[in-house]
Amino acid sequence: MASHSSIAEASNQPLSIAVFGASGDLALKKIYPALFALFCQQLLPAHFKIIGYARTELSHDAFRDRIMRHLTCRYVPGEKCEERMQAFLAACEYVSGGYDSIEGYRKLDAAMKCFGPDQAENRLFYMSIPPFLFLDVANTMHTAGLESRPPNAWSRVVLEKPFGSDRASSDFLTENMAKVFTEDQTYRIDHYLGKEVIQNLMVLRFANLIFDPIWNRSCIHHVCISWGEDIGVEGRAGYFDQYGILRDVMQNHLLQIMALAAMEEPIRLDAKYIRDEKVKVLRGVPALTLNDVVIGQYTAGEHNGAHHKGYLEEEGIPPHSITPTYGAAVLKIHNRRWDGVPFLIRAGKGLRDRRTEIRIRFREVPANLFTPNSADIAPNELVIRVQPDAEISFQITTKVPGLNIALAKNDLNLQYASAFQTIIPDAYECLLLDVLEGDRSLFIRADELEAAWDIFTPVLHDLESCTIQPQGYPFGSTGPQAAQALAALHGVEW
Ligand SMILES: NC(=O)c1ccc[n+]([C@@H]2O[C@H](COP(=O)([O-])OP(=O)(O)OC[C@H]3O[C@@H](n4cnc5c(N)ncnc54)[C@H](OP(=O)(O)O)[C@@H]3O)[C@@H](O)[C@H]2O)c1
């Protein structure tokens, strides 16, 4: 979202980044590589330091070795890459300490402020830690005075989801974090919003006149937003079993995508106005009830020639867990544009394919001139695919070349890999750059979070208090049959 001019202007101001949980997967696989990518594109200030902080005891060099394993030469191929890596690693340090250790934070503070007495550095704190630690870290940071800056410097905090586990716990987190960081300093990350195709949603909708008159209940029959993985919990059993797929994927990633697909045009391309529109549309969605939702849990199955355990057999999962690994829900938006249009969202682990996409299905052509030739032809569909391959396709009906009139469905297809001869940045590159530039458009504002939890909290509580058993589905399948039945109730074939 950001234009890159402000970084150039700010480049005289030094920057210190503290990564809490630096020994973890997310830091090593996503955050450091993204920062390196920005460094290679000269999008970091001239003077910067990145200090990893975690409990694991590591020397600076041992930590740099860990970072280096995940850096890539995408932006600086060839011999120069090694040189850039060494320059980047020289700016990376490591401090070991507890998350509530004042002594540890003082060491961190000393490491962050080494640009000379006259140079107040900007400070970015990245919480790449389990969420139950957020408040401890923020409070200890506050006691040690880490986040306080002189008027000519900023400090900002990035939080990784999940932000609470229901409306009440999310409010508690928001209220208490606000005692240390204002809302303007807080960047709640949903990395799906940094993905190229998702960022393209607004461009597609608002920079192409053709979509404007048809983007409504008159022309759109339904919208499906799907997220699927063909893997299980993969070493994240403890985390996943506590949250489940509705909290891990649906309440955040899928609702955010839905909001971008359904919102009104913001009056300006500005964080405030974009987020106002997203909140408005989320506020128009009634809370889900048990009738609107299906949950599933994968059982043992065969996939790509291999046998996979069921969820309950995975290491670290309690034997009677009812945590859903699959969820499907039908949402309605009560406004003039969308009244009566079902938005179906579904997410699952252990499915046949890894796929995230939005399918916007248009209505049938009324009194179709080509009936009965068109009997088997499905209506138009716009498919916006996020993964595995970024792609936008529009399904149209065409005449099959020949002497008689036969109709067929065909694709107008934009595949990112072949259409754009450019490096597609990782979502974290884009989002980290936005944080540095102070652009909050792609981050979740507190009221957006409230609205999203209001949609899911009642049904999550009902599912849990009634101990509703998820329907089993074999690993490698398309999910539980009840999801097909739910979709069929709304005239949708999944
Ligand atoms: N990985 C992803 O793709 C992903 C995606 C979305 C959101 N997230 C969120 O981002 C956070 C970081 O992800 P991650 O995969 O790097 O997580 P992680 O490896 O579980 O945790 C990161 C670091 O936090 C510390 N830590 C972990 N559990 C702790 C505990 N019980 N008590 C105290 N410290 C603990 C560990 O460092 P030390 O032991 O060295 O202190 C660990 O290296 C996650 O908590 C999750 O909420 C991750």
PDBQT file of the ligand as one rigid body, heavy atoms in Angstrom, charges set to zero:
ROOT
HETATM    1  N1  LIG A 501       4.635 -19.444  12.288  1.00  0.00    +0.000 N 
HETATM    2  C1  LIG A 501       3.663 -18.872  11.614  1.00  0.00    +0.000 C 
HETATM    3  O1  LIG A 501       3.557 -19.041  10.414  1.00  0.00    +0.000 OA
HETATM    4  C2  LIG A 501       2.675 -17.963  12.296  1.00  0.00    +0.000 A 
HETATM    5  C3  LIG A 501       1.602 -17.545  11.564  1.00  0.00    +0.000 A 
HETATM    6  C4  LIG A 501       0.713 -16.683  12.167  1.00  0.00    +0.000 A 
HETATM    7  C5  LIG A 501       0.891 -16.283  13.452  1.00  0.00    +0.000 A 
HETATM    8  N2  LIG A 501       1.917 -16.723  14.159  1.00  0.00    +0.000 N 
HETATM    9  C6  LIG A 501       2.065 -16.209  15.516  1.00  0.00    +0.000 C 
HETATM   10  O2  LIG A 501       3.363 -15.732  15.670  1.00  0.00    +0.000 OA
HETATM   11  C7  LIG A 501       3.935 -16.224  16.855  1.00  0.00    +0.000 C 
HETATM   12  C8  LIG A 501       5.355 -16.660  16.560  1.00  0.00    +0.000 C 
HETATM   13  O3  LIG A 501       5.333 -17.771  15.669  1.00  0.00    +0.000 OA
HETATM   14  P1  LIG A 501       6.401 -18.949  15.798  1.00  0.00    +0.000 P 
HETATM   15  O4  LIG A 501       5.994 -19.981  14.837  1.00  0.00    +0.000 OA
HETATM   16  O5  LIG A 501       7.783 -18.402  15.683  1.00  0.00    +0.000 OA
HETATM   17  O6  LIG A 501       6.126 -19.434  17.284  1.00  0.00    +0.000 OA
HETATM   18  P2  LIG A 501       7.033 -20.237  18.287  1.00  0.00    +0.000 P 
HETATM   19  O7  LIG A 501       8.219 -20.798  17.605  1.00  0.00    +0.000 OA
HETATM   20  O8  LIG A 501       6.140 -21.140  19.041  1.00  0.00    +0.000 OA
HETATM   21  O9  LIG A 501       7.459 -19.107  19.327  1.00  0.00    +0.000 OA
HETATM   22  C9  LIG A 501       8.443 -18.117  19.075  1.00  0.00    +0.000 C 
HETATM   23  C10 LIG A 501       9.387 -18.041  20.246  1.00  0.00    +0.000 C 
HETATM   24  O10 LIG A 501       8.661 -17.699  21.420  1.00  0.00    +0.000 OA
HETATM   25  C11 LIG A 501       9.228 -18.359  22.546  1.00  0.00    +0.000 C 
HETATM   26  N3  LIG A 501       8.195 -19.206  23.177  1.00  0.00    +0.000 N 
HETATM   27  C12 LIG A 501       7.452 -20.160  22.611  1.00  0.00    +0.000 A 
HETATM   28  N4  LIG A 501       6.625 -20.726  23.497  1.00  0.00    +0.000 NA
HETATM   29  C13 LIG A 501       6.860 -20.108  24.673  1.00  0.00    +0.000 A 
HETATM   30  C14 LIG A 501       6.331 -20.260  25.983  1.00  0.00    +0.000 A 
HETATM   31  N5  LIG A 501       5.393 -21.150  26.261  1.00  0.00    +0.000 N 
HETATM   32  N6  LIG A 501       6.797 -19.446  26.940  1.00  0.00    +0.000 NA
HETATM   33  C15 LIG A 501       7.743 -18.535  26.678  1.00  0.00    +0.000 A 
HETATM   34  N7  LIG A 501       8.294 -18.368  25.437  1.00  0.00    +0.000 NA
HETATM   35  C16 LIG A 501       7.859 -19.138  24.470  1.00  0.00    +0.000 A 
HETATM   36  C17 LIG A 501      10.331 -19.257  22.023  1.00  0.00    +0.000 C 
HETATM   37  O11 LIG A 501      11.570 -18.582  22.206  1.00  0.00    +0.000 OA
HETATM   38  P3  LIG A 501      12.513 -18.809  23.486  1.00  0.00    +0.000 P 
HETATM   39  O12 LIG A 501      12.157 -20.123  24.106  1.00  0.00    +0.000 OA
HETATM   40  O13 LIG A 501      13.899 -18.790  22.926  1.00  0.00    +0.000 OA
HETATM   41  O14 LIG A 501      12.215 -17.652  24.347  1.00  0.00    +0.000 OA
HETATM   42  C18 LIG A 501      10.055 -19.374  20.543  1.00  0.00    +0.000 C 
HETATM   43  O15 LIG A 501      11.229 -19.517  19.773  1.00  0.00    +0.000 OA
HETATM   44  C19 LIG A 501       3.073 -17.420  17.270  1.00  0.00    +0.000 C 
HETATM   45  O16 LIG A 501       2.905 -17.446  18.650  1.00  0.00    +0.000 OA
HETATM   46  C20 LIG A 501       1.774 -17.224  16.585  1.00  0.00    +0.000 C 
HETATM   47  O17 LIG A 501       0.891 -16.670  17.518  1.00  0.00    +0.000 OA
HETATM   48  C21 LIG A 501       2.824 -17.558  13.603  1.00  0.00    +0.000 A 
ENDROOT
TORSDOF 0
